[in-house]
Amino acid sequence: MDVAYVCEWEKRPKSNHCPSIPLVCAWSCRNLVAFTTDLKNEEEKDLTHMIHIIDTEHPWDIYSINSGHNEVITCLEWDQSGSRLLSADADGQIKCWGMAEHLVNGWESSLGSAVEGDPIVALSWLHNGVKLALHVEKSGSSNFGEKFSRVKFSPSLTLFGGKPMEGWMAVTVSGLVSVSLLKPNGTLLTASESLCRLRGRVALADIAFTGGGNIVVAATDGSSSSPVQFYKVCVGVVNEKCRIDTELLPSLFMRCTTDPARKDKYPAVTHLKFLTRENSEQVLLCASSQLGSIVECWSLRKEGLPVNNIFQHRSPVVGEKQPMILKWRILSATSDLDRVSAVALPKLPISISNTDLKVASDTKFCPGLGLALAFHDGSIHIVHRLSLQTMAVFYGSSASSQRGPDEPALKRQRPAGTAGHFKALQLSWTSLALVGIDNHGKLHMLRVSPSMGHTLDMNTSLRHLLFLLEYCMVTGYDWWDILLHVQPSMVHNLVDKLHEEYMRQNQALQQVLSTRIVAMKASLCKLSSATVARACDYHAKLLLIAISSTLKSLLRPHVLNTPDKSPGDRLAEICVKNTDTDIDKVMINLKTEEFVLDASTLQSLQQLIQWVGDLVLYLLASLPNQGSLVRPGFGFLRDGPSLGMLREMMVVIRIWGLLKPGCLPIYTATSDNQDSMSLLFRLLTKLWLCSRDENHPSEPDDSLIDECCLLPSQLLVPNMDWLPVNDGVVSKLQNKQPLRLQFGKPYSLPGLGSGAPVEIFSRTPGSQRMDNLRCLHLGVCPTEDSKACTRCGCVTMLRSPNKTTALKQWEQRWIKNCLCGGLWRRIPTTVS
């Protein structure tokens, strides 16, 4: 475990950020982290309760919301899509935050509910019924369906037709359960009910879900001598009203209070958590005093009731079948520990059957099995979630980090209050990163190694990372935290293995994941200076796939009762069958009336068409010097499907050019009477024929290479605008030195290829900026507001300059996510 980066507030004289008490933090599956601080105001002596949201790749670009909560914020919860956030406070107010204009640095609250004046102690979104299990023992299997199986799990509440209903549920201090349901028309249904007939104070609570669609609430009044109570809650909708039923489940007393040696040692229960949201049968408890803590893990078991002999003869039924009862049994407990200040539980839904646990311990695969405990001396221990044995230790950033694991903590000598300790901890969705916020409001991002520090051979550690990358590919979660562990030397193998695994899946799944795997390869290739050029190829490929599907979708069948193939499919089929190098002979086989579009639509597509034309020219002109792997474009020269796609595009563009010559790509040719399109199509077809058969690619022959050598003298080869330089943090974290960052100050350090800058990436200060999605030039100092992708750095304008429907449709595709699936963030207009 080591620090990746630390982000702190700049010191301000008048008003300053101080961590709120209690401090809460939440991590979404899109790798957004939300946490709270209080803003102190000297003159007015009041506190503003702030919520801050960062994306882990650009932690300095913090978005701070003045939450409008009057009391301290007690809970933050992300929903399962990772794009909406709930916040609840000590006044009973609950607010739901969503992205404004789909930007990660713009948030607004549209909905909310309230339980007036009743502080909220637990909060959760209702379950949507989606649950996967990761099977570590099947990690060598070729089928994704076996590695990540879908578990039968019912949503908490369903609409008509079994669609899960959205909503949230909260537990308050006075023992109320409040449920708010989001109806499809956008209105809220809210109801509340007491947990049991005798309402008592609830100091701590947690919410979990059962496979049958019920909700289980665990609650305690904060004293370790009182029982920890469990309740089953069922939510339903009857006659447009929300109805809540609650019933009691077996309760438990903590072991440390019944143990005579420790009877009054730990008076308060400080943490109460179900081990996972979907497992209501295992619970983690922590009881503390001023000086120390003890942690216990309990499990709900079915046990037989012994029956007296007298009854066994009377009733034959009882004798055969012993009556069963549910009982809480302690699984494990720690010895006396330092005082625990925060707990983080794993979110990775790893299967904990005996075989899976055995394989995990044999291969040292630990993500999802460890939970993190933070102590008051600033250290963090990761312990096994069932046996509570220590798996890894982080000693904090203080000077005592040199001591061995067995020496006692030297914390008694320091005056209390000066040392930093973590007030809130959260593990990422793959459990490979841990974020902690300390009592000074600093944010620490820690790497958690997948083998918890055991040295593994390269093959096994690659397999671990590959397994988690596949999990992110199947679920659609963000994989930033896995990139933290990828060393430049691993990149090549990881990309190849990922491609192998992907090719083993069935055709339908390959289609679903086709763009996601390209985006994943691109983000991996950026981590090593040897493969950066390949990252450019992958991004160009994403754009090519998108443009190709958009242009094909504009083709309309001429008569309505057409055969079952769409014009786009027929075009692809004819282009594959007809290997003619003359573009006009390929065109003859197509029905031209399917290609008729009005002139303004065609004219508006000119930028996208120009990009395709430029790409073809650039690739063919770079064929003679294909030996240099450094240049982008090399990946396309052997990629049959992509070259085939470019061929189809050239045919479509050629036909459209007959309708509206203005939409053709513009080439600067040396002679006036040269037909540039048919020349390029002829060379492209020859190149495509070389790599058409993926299993037996042939080398391009000399005559083709000679013709390509002549291209720069016939046409002006364009300067392709490859990807913008990546300004994120992940590629700068590889030398294991922690970065020191400040909130609100963009960070610039010599990046990855600083030793030998590749000429295609170095930007001169006066160079044009590109809108990478609309393929437009924005000028040297763009005046329009732009947004950039958090993952790949692709830049595009926020407001659309276009009026035609065809381009509006193109822009609408990228309104929520970038080509690569990353989220958008607004970037300032004048980029220095």
Buried (B, 14 or more C-beta within 10 A) or exposed (E): BEBBBBBBBEEEEEEBBBBBEBBBBBBBBBBBBBBBBBBBEEEEEEBBBBBBBBBBBBBBBBBBBEBBBEBBBBBBBBBBEBBBBBBBBBBBBBBBBBBEEBBBBBBEBEBBBBBEEBBBBBBBBBBBBEBBBBBBBBBEEEEBEEBBBEEEBBBBBBBEEEEBBBBBBBBBBBBBBBBBBBBEEEEBBBBBBBBBEEEBBBBBBBBBBBBEBBBBBBBBBBBBBBBBBBBBBBBEBEEEEBEBEBEEBEBBEBBBBEEEEBEEBBBBBBBBBBBBBBBBBBBBBBBBBEEBBBBBBBBBEEEEEEEEEEEEEEEEEBEEEEEEEEEBEEBBBBEEBBBBBBBBBBBBBBBBEEEBBEBBEEBBBBBBBBBBBBBBBBBBBBBBBBEBEBBBBBBBBBEBEEEEEEEEBEBEEBEEEEBBBBBBBBBBBBBBBBBBBBBEBBBBBBBBBBBBBBEBEEEBBBBBBBBBBBBBBBBEBBBBBBBBBBEBEBBBBBBEBBEEBBEEBEEEBEEEBEBBBBBBBBBBBBBBBBBBBBBBBBBBBBBBBBBBEBBBBBBBBEEEEBEEEBBBEBBBEBBEEBEBBEBEEBBEBBBEEBBEBEEEBBBBBBBBBBBBBBBBBBBBBBBBEBEEEBBBBBBBBBBBEBBBBBBBBBBBBBBBBEBBEEBBBEBEBEEEEEEBBBBBBBBBBBBBBBBBEEEEEEEBEEEBBEBBEEBBEBBBBBEBBBBBEBBBBBBBBBEEEBBEBBBEEBBEEEBBBEEEEBEBBEEEEEEBBBBBBBBBEBEEEBEEEBBBBBBBBBBBBEEBEBEBEBBEEBBEEBEEBBBBBBBBBBBEEEEE
